[in-house]
Amino acid sequence: MEIRNIAIIAHVDHGKTTLVDQLLKQSGTLRDNEQIAERAMDSNDLERERGITILAKNTAINYKNYRINIMDTPGHADFGGEVERIMSMVDGVLLVVDAYEGTMPQTRFVLKKALEAKVKPIVVINKVDRPVVRIEEVMDEVLELFMELGADDDQLEFQTCFVSALQGTSSLDPDITTQQPNMDCLFDLIVNEIQAPDVNVDAPLQFQPTLLDYNDYVGRIGIGRIQQGRLKVNEMVSCCRADGSIKQFRIQKLFGFLGLHRIEIEEASAGDIVAIAGLADIGVGETVCNVGKEDPLPMIHIDEPTIQMVFGTNTSPFAGRDGKFVTASKIEERLMRETNRDVSLRVERIPNFEEWIVSGRGELHLSILIENMRREGYELQVSRPHVILKEIDGVTCEPYEDVQIEAPDECIGSVIESLGLRRGILEDMNSQDGQTRVHYTVPSRGMIGFMTNFLTMTKGYGIISHSFMEYRPIDGGTVGERALGVLISIDEGQTTAYSLGNVESRGVMFVGPGVDVYEGMIVGEHSRDNDLTVNVTRGKQMTNTRSSTKDTTVVLKKPRVMGLEACLDYINDDELVEVTPENIRLRKRLLTENERRKAFVRNKANG
């Protein structure tokens, strides 16, 4: 059976995972009685809820006499490192482009990585069944993008397939009426255009893990392509480590992939994509070789983190109420376990404190980790995200991002004003059909806290996408600090409608009546730029002329609901987000007003 190894790459939400669904269904790989869920490759709960792919995953399908290994990659910039590493595993890519949106920032990023890796591209124009499409213009945009990125003559001779991944139709003709109710056009392009792996089965073994997984029974699992030679279960092999050392180990388990399943196999040969277990600390980019024939492959570049946050044990008065895992040892064990699976994550313990500096590729990357921990029963508190500065040629530099925004014409003015305040540089702007698209270069710290405001500014109709661009010399001054102060609870207890009714004229409340609060907890946003302590737990005094039922006449405004990402965006440096399985609370780092006043005086004295 001949092998074809391909990756599916695209901007977020252009239909990669839905396309994999159709390829699985129509290839005949699944049993007749095997049901496939929508977006089957998004196996994580968070992936399903958010409709995004977080971790790259692989599957394999049988089509005629071919075994097609497919890598489904993430579309968000925060997980771009996964795309980069996967290019060493495949011989071709399907570049999926939305038939209306066309090329977007992440389309540029993933295509650039594919062209650099010299893999064969096939362009898939998806969502051709949409009511409004721009197929001709999108094809021109794709060709321009190939030329801008310096594609060679072979890469410019790409084939194009027009599909509706949702409906399961395809055609080689841009005319929508020619769509066939199957994916045969795309299957045939894959087997005819993508070359079989150019490998030597009889040469000494070379296997390089590109992705990591973790299993409680066998530990860390390395996933990659066998570049040459053969692998067998129970065979003794050598691992050429990143530090230059060599470690021998026995292959305990060898897994192949078919459909939605990871299957145990006894042997695999060059060109196959497999997973191996046996070395507890195997790393991405290390090379597994035959004993005595150690010949390491070049190390794979892993993108450095650009954002960091401080994670700590929960120190609020409500600590331990909801969580199953609340101690420092449990949190540290969980964070270290995550580094076994996620090579873009860095965790460093702060000496003498129950706190860790956790560095990742972006706010979304770290907020996904926090949300997963919360659902698993962990309690913790986290600080505001900060960008990681770099020293380059003696100059302190900060990361910059390529930002593209599309919003209704009437909203774009406030977006431009906000990005201007965040030191954004306008690169390009054009309007069409009542929508305006702007292209900006913005410091990464300017993007922290922008998302929450963006959704409000565009009334939920705006589309934003951003990806890391480069490091540039730091531009002094503060960027993205919150302009308004907060309302802080002065007491511990349960909020009452009576006290909230007296306080809500001071700003916007984050809590409704009947909510447990503690001293130092943030309960709302002040309408001015200073913080204000308020009493939200006081009840109405009872006398013989008043009764408790009078409270029912208080009409309160609906409190602002803040999700995890909105909270991380919102807080300033002297504030924390308390995360538990049941609640997400905002709080001051110093809980009592007396402590905060002393700290203010101390900071003022120190300049």
N, C-alpha and C positions, 0 to 999 in steps of 0.2 A: 504494500500500500504506500503510495507516494505521499510525502509530507509537504504542507504549505503552512508557514508561520506568519500570521498577520496581526497587526494591532489596529484597533479602531480609535481614531483620535478626532477631537472636535472641540469647539467652544462649548461651554456649559449649556445644557438644555437644547442641543441641536439634534438629539435623538440617538445617541450611541447605544445605550443600553436597550432601548426599544428595538433597535435594528438587530442586536444580538438575539433578542427573543424570537424574532421572525426567522433568523438563520437557524436557530435551534429547532423551531417548530417544523420548518419546511425541508430540513435536510434528511429527515427520517431517522435521526439519531435516537430520539426518545422512543420509548415503548408506547404502544397504542394506548395503554391504560395510564400512562404517566402524565399527570397534570402539570402544567407550567404556569406559575403565577406571573402577573404582569411585572415587568422589569425583574426577571428572575435572578439576574446577576447581582442586583442590589440586595444582598442577603441581610445586611445590618438593619435594625429597626429605624435608626436615624436616617439611613439612606432612603428607606421607603417613605418616611414621613416628609422628608425635605425634597424628595425627587431628585437627589444628586448622587453621583458615585463618589465615594470617599477613598476607598482603597481599590487599586488595580486588581482585577481578577482574571483568571484564565479559564477557558473551557476548550473543548475540542469537539468537532462534529465530523461525521463521515458523509462524504458526498461522492457518489459513484465509487471510483477506486482511489479516492484521496482522503487523507486525514488532515483536516484544516484545524490548526491550533489558533484560537482567537484570544487576544488580550483586550479586555474592556478597560479603558483608562479613564481617570477622572478628568473633568473639564475645568474645575476651579483652579485658579493660579496657586492657591495654597498647597495643592497636591501635585504641582507641576513636576516635582522631582521624580515622581513615579513614572511619568511619561518619558522623561529623559533616559532613565535606566532601562526601560523596556525596549528601547530601540536596538539594544545589543542582542535581544532575543529573537527578533523578527527579520524577515526578508522583504516585507512590504507593509504598507499601511492603507487603510481606507480613511480618507479625509472626508468627514461628514460635514456638510454645510447646509444650513437652513435656507430653503428656497425663497424666503422673504427677507430674513435678517442679513444674509450674506456673510462676508468675512468679518470677524470680530477680533478683539485683541488676543484672546486665547487661541483662535484659529492660527494667527500669525506665530504665536509661541510654539504650538505643537508642530506646525508644519516646518518651522525653522529647525527644530530638533530632528525631524525626520529627514530633511534634506542634508543636514550635517552628517547624519549617520549613513547616507547614501543608500537608503532603502527605497524600493519602488512604490510610488504613490498611485492610488486609484481614487478619483474624486467621486463622492456620492452626494448628489443634490437631493436632500431629504425634504419631506413635508410638501411634496408637489400637489397634494390634495387640499392644501389650505385654500380658503376662499380668495385670498390675495397673494399672488406670488410674483417674483421678479426674476424668472429663470435666466433670461438672456443677460440681464445686468449682473446677476450673481456669477454667472460663468465668466463674464469679463473681469469682475472683481477677483475671482480666484486666479485667473491667468496673470493679472497684474501683480498679485501677491507672490506668485511663483517667481516672476521676473525680478521683483523687488528684493526677494530673498536670495537671488543669485543662483537659481536652479540651472543645472547644466542641460545640454540639449536632450539627453535621454530622459531626464526628469520632466522636461517641458512637454514631452510626447505622451502625456498622461491620458488614460481613458476615463470617460465619464459615464456614470450610471445614474438614472433618475428614478427615485423610489419614494414610496410612502411606507415607512416602517410600521406605522400604525395600522394601515390597511393591508399590508403584506403584498404590495404590488411593485413592479419594476419595469423599466424599459431602457433601451439605449438611445431613445429619441426624446428630445425635450418636449415634444408635443404630448400633452397630458392624455389625450384620447388613445395613445398607443400603449398605455400601461397594461401589462399582463398580470393576472392574479397569482403570481408566484415570484420567487426570488432567483429564478434560474439564470437570468441575465447577469446578476451580480456573482452568483456562484461560478459561472463560466469565465467571467473576467478574472476572478481570483485564481482559478487553476491555470488559466492560459497566460496571464500577465505576470503573476508572481512566480519567481524562480523557486525551484526546490532548494533546500539548504545545501550550500557548497561545502561538504564536509568529508572527512576521511574516517570511516568506521574502524579501520585497522591501525590507525595511529595511536600513540599513547594518550590516555584519558586527559581531557581538559573540560572541567565543568565549573561554571562561574555563577554563583547565586546572584540574582538581580533583585528579587523580592524576598521578604521574610514573612513567615507566619509563626504562630506559637500554639502549642498544644500541651495541655497539662500532663498528658501521658508520655509523650516523646520529646517534649521541650521545643527548642527552636527548630524551625524547618526552613531550609533554603530552597527557593524556587528559581529555576533558571533553565538555560538551554545547554545541552551537551554539545560542546563545540567540536570535539573529536573523540574517538574511542568509544568504549562501552562502560556501563555501570551495572553492577550486580549486587543484590542483597547479600549481606554478611561478608562482603569483600573488604579487606583492609586497604585504606587509601591514605594519601597525605593531603593535608590542607596547607597551602602556602598562604600564611597570614599577612595581614596588612603591614605589620611591623617587620616583615622579612623572615620571621621564624617559620618553622615547619612543625606541624603536629599531626601525628597519625591517629586514625580512628576507624572504627568499623561501621559500615552502613547498616543501621538497624532496620530502617524502613525505606522503601522506594515507592513513590506514588506517581501514577500517570493521571491523565484527565480525560473524561469523556462525558459529554452532556453536562449535567449539573453535578456530577459526582467526581470525587477524587478516589481513584481506585488503586489498590495495592498491586504492584507488579514485581516480577522477579528480576527483570533485566530490561535495559533501555540502551539505545545506541545513538550515535551522533545525529543531531538534528531534532531529536525529541525534546519537548519541554516537560521537565519532571520536577518533583520535589523530593528532597532527601532529608532524613533525620539520622542523628548519631553523634553530632558534635554540638555540645550544649551552647557554645558561644560562636557559632559560625556567623560570619559577617558578609554583608553585601560587598561584592568586588573581589573577595578572596577566591583562590583557584583550587579545586579538588583535582588531584593527579594520581596516577599509579605510584605505588611506593618505589622509590629509586629512580623515578623518571619525572621529577618535579620540574615543571616548566610553566611558571605563572603567567597568566594573561595580564595585560595592562589593567591597573585599577580603574574602577568605574567612578567617575566624578559624582559626588553627592552634594546637592545644593545646600549651602549654609543657611541656618535659621536667620530670620530678619526681625522677629518679634520675640520679646520675652516677658514673662509675668512671674510674680512670686506666689507660689501656692503655700498654704500653711494649715495647721490644724485649727479647727474652729474654736475661737476664744470668746464667743459671745455668751451672754447669760443663758441662752437657750441651747447651748452645746449639748449634744448627746440625746436630745429629745426624739429626733427622727431617725438618726443614722444607725446603721449596723456596724460600720467600720469608722471609728473616730480617732484612733490613736495614730501617732506619728509613724510607728513601725508599719502599720497596715497601709497608710497612704504611700509611704516610701516604697513598699513592696509592690503596690499597684503601679506606681509611676515607672519603676524599673522594669516591670513586666511589659509595659507599653513600649519601652525602648527596644525590647526584643522583637517587636513587630514593626515598629515605625522608625526607620533609619534617619528621618529628618528631625527627630525629636532629641533634645538634649536635656538632661536632668542633673542638677548640681545642688548638693546639700549645703545650706548656709551654716557654717560652724556655730555651735552653741545655741542654735535656735531650731524650733520645730518648723522650719521653712525651707523651701526648695526653689531655686531659680529654674523655671521650665521655659525652654526656648523652642520656637517652632517657626513654620513658614508663613504664618499670618494669624489674624484674629480668629478666622473660621477654623483653622487647624487646631488651635488650643481650645476654642469653645466646644468643639466636637468631643475632645478628650474630657473636658469638665462635665459635659452632659452625660457622657457614657458612665463616668464615675458616679455621678449623682444617681443614675438609674440603677447602678449596682449596689447602692446602699451606703455610699461614702459621704461623710460630712467634711467640708473644708472651707477655707476662705481664700479669696484670690484678689490680687491687686490690679491696678490699671495696667493695660499693656504698654510696653515701651519698645521703641525701635532699638536694634542693636547697632551701635556705632562701630566703625572700622577705622584703623589707622592705615592709610595708604600713602606711601612716600612721605611720611612725616606729617600728613594732613589728616585731620579728623573728618571722616566722611559718613554720610547717612544714606539709607536706601531711598530710591525714588521709584514711583510706580507710573505705568502707562495706564491712563484712565479713559474709558469711553462711556459716554452717557447719552441716552436717548430719552427725551421727555416731551410732553406737549408744549407747543410754543408759548402758551400763557404761563408756564411754570419755569421756563428755562432761565429767566432773569434772576430769580432768587438762587438758582443753582450756581450760576456764573458768579454772583456776588459772594456766595459762601465759599466757593473754591478759591476766589481771589483772596479772601481773608486767610485761607489756609496755604497761601504761597503757591497756588497752582499756576502753571503757565499754559495759556490757551494755545494749542498747536493748530487746530483746524475746527471749522464750524460750517454746517450746511443744513438747510431746511427743506422738507419735502412732505406734502400731504398733511400739514398741521403738526408735524413732528420735527424737532430739531435735534441733530446729533452733534455733540461737541467732543473734542479730543484734547485731553489735558496731560501734562506731566506734573505730578504732585509729589512732594515729600511723603514718605510712608507715614510719618507721624501726623501729617495733615489728614490722612484717611481714617485715623483712629477717632471714633465718635461721629464720623460723617454719615454713616448709613442710616442711623435713626432719624437725623434731621432730613436726610434725602427723601425718605419715604413720606414724611410730612410735607416737605416742599412740593413734591410732585403728586400729592394726593394718592399715592400708591400706583401711579401710572408710569413712573420712571423705570428705566432699565439701566443698570450700571454694571460694568465689568472692568476689572483692573488686574494687572499682573506686574510682578517685579521687573524693573527695567535695568537699573545699574546703581552703583554707589557714586555720589557726587559730594564735593566739599560741603560741609554743614552750613546752612544758612541760619544765622543767629536769631534769637528771639523765640518766644513761645508760639506754638501753633496748636490750634484745636482745643485749647482749654475751654471748659464750660463757662459761659458768660454769667449765668445766674447762680445764686446761692441755693441752699436747701433748707427745708423745715425738718428740725431734729426733735425727736421725742425727749422730753425732760424727765419722764417717769416710766416705770414698768407697770403693765397692766393690760386691760383690754379696751380697745377704742370704743367710744360711744358716739352715737349720732349727734348728741347735744354738743359735745366738745368739737367734733369735726365741723359742725355747722358754724361754730364761732371762728374756726381757724381757716376754713377754705377760701375766705376772702383774701388771705395773704398769699395765695398761689395756687398750684395744682397739687391735689392729693394723690398719693400712690396707694393708699389703703382705704378700705371702707370700714363701716362699723363692725364690731365683733371680732377684730383682729388682734392677736397678742403682739404687743410691742415691748421694747425695753429701752432704757436710757441710752442715748447715743445712736439709736436706730433712725435712719432717714425715712420720713413718712410722706414727704412731698417736696415740691420745688418752689422755692421762694420767688416772688415776682420781682425782687431786687437782686443786686449782685452780692449781698452779704448773707451769711447763714443766720438762721433764727431758731431758737429753741421754743417749742410749743408744748402745751399740755393737751393730749388727744384722748386722755383716759378719764377725765373728770365727768361725773354724772350730775344731773340736775338735782339741786337740793329739794328735799321733800318737806312740805309744810301741810297744814290742814286745808289749804286752798289749792294745792297743786297735786297732781297724781302722776305716776310714772308713765301713764298712757299718753301724756302730752308729748312725749318724745316722738310719737308716730307722726306728728305734724311737721317734723323737720324734713325738708326735701333737699337731698344732697346731690351734687353733681357726681357723675360716674367717675371713679378714680382711674388714673392712667395705668394701664396694665403694662408691666415691663418684663419682657422675656430675658433670658440669660444674656444674649448678645447685646440687647439694648442696655442692660445694666453695666456690662463691661465697657460699652461705649460711653456711658453716662458719667461714671465716677471720675473724681480728680485724685491727685496723688495722696491726699490725706484720708482717703475713703477706701472701703473694701466691699466686696460682694460676698455675702455669706451664702453658701450653697449646701442645701441638704436635700434628701430624697423628696421631701414634701414642700419645701419652701425655698424661694430665692429672695434674700433680703439685702437691702443696702444699709451700710452702717458707716459711722466714722471710725477711723483707726483708734482714736482715743475717745472713750465712751462718755466720760463726764465733762461737763462744761468747764470745770476747774482745771482739769488736765489740758484741755485744748487751749485755755487762756494762757496757762504757763508756757506751753509749747510755742504759742504765738509770740509771747514776750521774748522767749529764748531765741527764736529764729530772727526776730527783729534786732536783737542785740548782736547776733553773729553776722548781720548784714544779709 
